[in-house]
Amino acid sequence: MMMNRVATPVVLGAALLLAATSTAATVLVSDEFEADSSASYLVVDEINGASGDGTPDSVSTFAYDYITAGLPLAPNSTAGDTGGLFLAVNETADDEGAADHVTAFLNTPVTTPAYTVQVDMYMGVEAGASGSTEMATIGVGSDGTDFNSIFTPIAGVGQFVSITGEGGSSSDYRHYISGTPVNSGDMSYLNSEMTTQSTGDTYLSIFPEESSDFAGSPGNQWATVTISVNPNRVLYSINGTPIIMAPSTAVSGLVGLGYNDPFSSVGPHFVVYDNLTVTEVPEPSTLLLGALGMVGLASLRLRRNG
């Protein structure tokens, strides 16, 4: 007698696993900067930025050979890789000591509701430096009309985090959302151990004194910065450690990698970015629907073949 079979727990589990696998994250952008990818970016500086003063003194170099320049290999690179995106500001005193800003925006908007941005970052800092206030910026949701800057001027659209390389600023870690720098005391935005100073426990755990040129800061070493976006929140992490959590507003648009100096200082500081990836993450509801579909398919096949 033919038996009418139904999906067993084992089949259900396999279907769920297969559904999760088949709806895995999709890489939207992957740039290792080994070749000149400048055509994929909109570089906004003091000349073409809405808040610019028309006198730029910045440098942006794609496929920059940082290995020849003496930097170690980025953590997400493989042996033989050499290229990165080099950004520097206030390289000379020719722009009369003005503030200087530059941001390279991916020219393809990200509109998916859930995604991650990950990039390796090396902030080069002069030995013994303190208080240069040159900052790396990494963000989402821009429209590309202005560079990202946390102050002098406050500029940009969307969200971004701004980080000094050597500490010594009045705020070494800053967050910008919807046109306003977020107050460090607003704990609805920041985790319980978060301060804006590199002396905070969270940052000292990421960049401990015994292995860092500047305790609590990423100067002269590689760090991996991740921005995870979903419909409920935006989470910023460094080397896998969360540092900032914010509401998921102003996150649809362009991804930006930047560098700025809000003061007139001239110095040999810079940032190199490498291994930028933008990945679409399936929403839990999408995974569930996919899993249910696989369960139904498995059950139907068992009934037909039983």
C-alpha positions as CSV (number, residue, x, y, z in Angstrom):
1,M,0.0,0.0,0.0
2,M,1.3,3.4,-0.9
3,M,1.9,5.6,2.1
4,N,1.2,9.3,2.1
5,R,4.4,10.9,3.5
6,V,4.7,14.3,5.1
7,A,7.8,16.4,5.9
8,T,9.5,15.2,9.0
9,P,11.4,17.5,11.4
10,V,14.6,16.5,9.7
11,V,13.2,17.6,6.3
12,L,11.9,20.8,7.9
13,G,15.3,21.5,9.3
14,A,17.0,20.8,6.0
15,A,14.5,23.0,4.2
16,L,15.1,25.9,6.6
17,L,18.9,25.6,6.2
18,L,18.6,25.4,2.4
19,A,16.3,28.4,2.4
20,A,18.7,30.4,4.6
21,T,21.6,29.4,2.3
22,S,19.7,30.2,-0.9
23,T,18.8,33.6,0.3
24,A,22.2,34.5,1.5
25,A,23.5,38.0,1.6
26,T,24.2,39.5,-1.8
27,V,27.3,41.6,-2.4
28,L,26.3,44.8,-4.1
29,V,29.7,46.4,-4.3
30,S,33.2,45.0,-3.8
31,D,36.2,47.2,-4.4
32,E,39.7,46.1,-3.4
33,F,41.2,49.3,-5.0
34,E,43.7,47.2,-6.9
35,A,42.8,49.0,-10.1
36,D,41.7,52.6,-10.7
37,S,38.0,52.6,-9.8
38,S,37.6,56.4,-9.7
39,A,34.9,56.2,-12.3
40,S,32.7,54.5,-9.8
41,Y,33.0,57.4,-7.3
42,L,32.0,61.0,-6.9
43,V,34.8,62.9,-5.2
44,V,33.5,66.0,-3.4
45,D,35.9,68.5,-1.9
46,E,36.3,72.2,-1.2
47,I,35.7,73.1,-4.9
48,N,32.6,71.1,-5.8
49,G,31.1,70.7,-2.3
50,A,28.1,72.8,-1.3
51,S,29.9,74.1,1.7
52,G,33.3,74.4,0.0
53,D,35.4,77.6,0.0
54,G,36.8,77.0,-3.5
55,T,40.4,76.5,-2.3
56,P,41.0,72.7,-1.9
57,D,44.3,71.3,-0.7
58,S,43.4,67.6,-0.7
59,V,44.6,64.5,-2.4
60,S,42.6,61.5,-3.5
61,T,44.5,58.6,-5.1
62,F,42.8,55.4,-6.3
63,A,44.8,52.2,-6.6
64,Y,47.4,53.8,-4.3
65,D,50.3,51.3,-3.6
66,Y,50.4,51.4,0.1
67,I,52.7,48.4,0.4
68,T,55.5,50.3,-1.4
69,A,54.7,53.2,0.9
70,G,55.6,51.0,3.8
71,L,52.2,50.1,5.2
72,P,51.3,46.5,6.3
73,L,48.8,44.5,4.4
74,A,45.1,45.3,5.2
75,P,43.4,42.6,7.3
76,N,40.9,41.6,4.5
77,S,43.5,41.6,1.7
78,T,45.4,38.6,0.4
79,A,49.1,38.3,-0.2
80,G,50.1,40.2,-3.3
81,D,47.5,42.9,-2.9
82,T,48.9,46.4,-2.9
83,G,46.2,49.0,-3.7
84,G,44.0,51.2,-1.6
85,L,42.2,54.6,-1.7
86,F,44.5,57.3,-0.3
87,L,43.0,60.5,1.0
88,A,44.9,63.5,2.6
89,V,44.0,67.1,3.4
90,N,45.9,70.3,4.2
91,E,48.9,69.0,2.4
92,T,50.5,72.4,2.0
93,A,49.9,75.9,3.3
94,D,48.9,77.1,-0.2
95,D,45.2,77.4,0.7
96,E,45.9,80.0,3.4
97,G,45.5,77.6,6.3
98,A,41.8,77.0,5.7
99,A,39.9,73.9,6.8
100,D,39.9,71.1,4.2
101,H,37.6,68.3,3.5
102,V,37.2,65.5,0.9
103,T,34.8,62.6,0.5
104,A,34.7,59.8,-2.1
105,F,31.1,58.7,-2.6
106,L,30.1,55.5,-4.4
107,N,28.1,56.8,-7.3
108,T,25.4,54.0,-7.1
109,P,22.8,54.6,-4.4
110,V,22.0,51.9,-1.9
111,T,18.2,51.6,-1.5
112,T,17.8,48.1,0.0
113,P,16.3,48.3,3.6
114,A,19.0,46.1,5.2
115,Y,22.7,46.1,4.3
116,T,26.2,46.3,5.6
117,V,29.1,48.5,4.7
118,Q,32.6,47.2,5.6
119,V,36.0,48.8,4.9
120,D,39.5,48.5,6.2
121,M,41.0,51.8,7.3
122,Y,44.6,52.9,8.1
123,M,45.0,56.3,9.6
124,G,48.6,57.4,9.2
125,V,49.7,59.7,12.0
126,E,53.0,61.4,12.7
127,A,54.9,59.9,15.6
128,G,54.2,61.9,18.8
129,A,51.3,63.8,17.3
130,S,48.4,65.0,19.4
131,G,45.4,67.1,18.7
132,S,45.7,67.2,14.9
133,T,41.9,66.8,14.7
134,E,42.2,65.2,11.3
135,M,39.3,62.8,11.0
136,A,38.3,59.8,8.8
137,T,34.6,59.7,8.0
138,I,32.6,56.6,6.9
139,G,28.9,56.9,6.2
140,V,25.7,56.1,4.4
141,G,22.7,57.8,3.0
142,S,24.4,60.8,1.3
143,D,23.1,62.6,-1.8
144,G,26.6,63.5,-2.9
145,T,26.1,67.3,-2.9
146,D,28.5,68.0,0.0
147,F,31.5,66.4,1.7
148,N,31.0,64.8,5.1
149,S,32.2,67.0,8.0
150,I,31.3,66.9,11.6
151,F,32.2,70.6,12.2
152,T,33.8,73.7,10.6
153,P,31.5,73.3,8.8
154,I,28.8,70.9,9.8
155,A,28.1,69.4,6.4
156,G,26.7,66.3,4.7
157,V,23.6,64.3,4.3
158,G,22.7,60.9,5.9
159,Q,24.7,59.3,8.7
160,F,28.4,58.9,9.3
161,V,31.0,58.3,12.0
162,S,34.0,60.6,12.3
163,I,37.3,59.3,14.0
164,T,40.6,60.9,14.9
165,G,43.8,58.9,14.5
166,E,45.7,59.9,17.6
167,G,43.1,61.0,20.1
168,G,43.7,64.4,21.7
169,S,40.6,66.0,20.3
170,S,37.7,67.3,22.4
171,S,35.8,64.4,20.9
172,D,37.7,61.6,19.2
173,Y,34.7,59.7,18.0
174,R,31.7,61.6,16.7
175,H,28.5,60.6,15.0
176,Y,26.4,62.7,12.6
177,I,22.8,62.0,11.7
178,S,20.2,63.9,9.8
179,G,22.2,67.1,9.7
180,T,23.1,67.2,13.4
181,P,26.1,65.9,15.3
182,V,24.8,63.5,18.0
183,N,25.4,64.6,21.6
184,S,27.7,62.2,23.4
185,G,25.4,62.2,26.4
186,D,22.4,60.9,24.4
187,M,22.6,57.3,25.4
188,S,19.7,56.3,23.2
189,Y,22.2,56.6,20.4
190,L,25.3,55.3,22.1
191,N,26.1,52.1,23.9
192,S,26.4,52.1,27.7
193,E,30.2,52.3,27.7
194,M,30.4,54.9,25.0
195,T,32.1,58.2,25.4
196,T,33.5,60.4,22.7
197,Q,37.0,60.2,24.1
198,S,39.6,57.6,23.1
199,T,40.2,57.0,26.8
200,G,36.8,55.2,27.0
201,D,36.9,51.5,28.0
202,T,35.3,50.5,24.7
203,Y,38.0,52.1,22.6
204,L,40.8,51.0,24.9
205,S,39.6,47.4,24.5
206,I,39.7,47.8,20.7
207,F,43.1,49.6,20.6
208,P,44.9,48.6,23.8
209,E,47.9,50.7,25.0
210,E,50.3,47.8,24.7
211,S,49.7,47.3,21.0
212,S,48.8,50.7,19.8
213,D,50.8,53.9,19.0
214,F,47.9,55.9,20.4
215,A,45.8,54.0,23.0
216,G,42.1,54.0,22.2
217,S,42.7,55.4,18.7
218,P,43.4,53.7,15.3
219,G,46.5,55.7,14.4
220,N,49.2,53.8,12.5
221,Q,47.4,50.5,12.3
222,W,44.6,48.8,10.3
223,A,41.1,48.7,11.6
224,T,37.9,47.3,10.1
225,V,34.9,49.5,10.3
226,T,31.4,48.1,9.7
227,I,28.0,49.9,9.4
228,S,25.1,47.5,9.7
229,V,21.7,48.9,8.6
230,N,18.3,47.4,9.0
231,P,14.8,48.9,9.3
232,N,15.1,49.3,13.1
233,R,18.6,50.6,13.7
234,V,22.1,51.4,12.4
235,L,25.0,49.8,14.2
236,Y,28.6,51.0,13.9
237,S,31.4,48.7,14.8
238,I,35.2,48.7,14.8
239,N,37.0,45.3,14.6
240,G,33.7,43.6,15.5
241,T,33.1,45.7,18.6
242,P,29.9,47.9,18.5
243,I,30.5,51.6,19.3
244,I,27.4,53.4,18.2
245,M,23.8,52.4,17.7
246,A,21.4,54.9,16.0
247,P,17.9,54.9,14.5
248,S,17.6,53.8,10.9
249,T,16.9,57.3,9.4
250,A,18.7,58.9,6.5
251,V,20.4,55.7,5.4
252,S,19.2,55.4,1.8
253,G,21.7,56.9,-0.7
254,L,25.4,57.0,-1.3
255,V,28.1,55.3,0.7
256,G,31.0,57.7,1.5
257,L,34.7,57.4,2.6
258,G,36.2,60.7,3.6
259,Y,38.9,62.6,5.4
260,N,38.9,66.1,6.8
261,D,40.7,68.7,8.9
262,P,38.4,71.3,10.3
263,F,41.3,73.5,11.3
264,S,44.3,75.1,9.5
265,S,47.0,72.7,10.6
266,V,49.3,71.3,7.9
267,G,50.8,67.9,8.7
268,P,51.8,64.5,7.2
269,H,48.6,62.7,8.2
270,F,46.4,60.6,5.9
271,V,44.0,57.8,5.6
272,V,44.0,54.7,3.4
273,Y,40.9,52.7,2.8
274,D,40.8,49.1,1.4
275,N,38.4,46.3,0.7
276,L,35.2,48.2,0.6
277,T,32.1,45.9,0.4
278,V,28.4,46.8,0.4
279,T,26.3,43.7,1.1
280,E,22.5,43.4,0.9
281,V,21.2,41.4,3.9
282,P,17.9,39.5,3.6
283,E,15.3,40.6,6.1
284,P,14.1,38.0,8.6
285,S,10.7,38.0,6.9
286,T,12.3,37.2,3.6
287,L,14.2,34.3,5.2
288,L,11.0,33.0,6.8
289,L,9.0,33.1,3.5
290,G,11.8,31.4,1.7
291,A,11.9,28.7,4.4
292,L,8.2,28.1,4.3
293,G,8.4,27.8,0.6
294,M,11.1,25.2,0.8
295,V,9.1,23.3,3.5
296,G,6.1,23.3,1.2
297,L,8.2,22.1,-1.8
298,A,9.7,19.3,0.3
299,S,6.3,18.2,1.6
300,L,4.9,18.2,-1.9
301,R,7.7,16.1,-3.3
302,L,7.4,13.6,-0.5
303,R,3.6,13.2,-1.2
304,R,4.2,12.7,-4.9
305,N,6.9,10.2,-4.4
306,G,5.5,8.4,-1.4
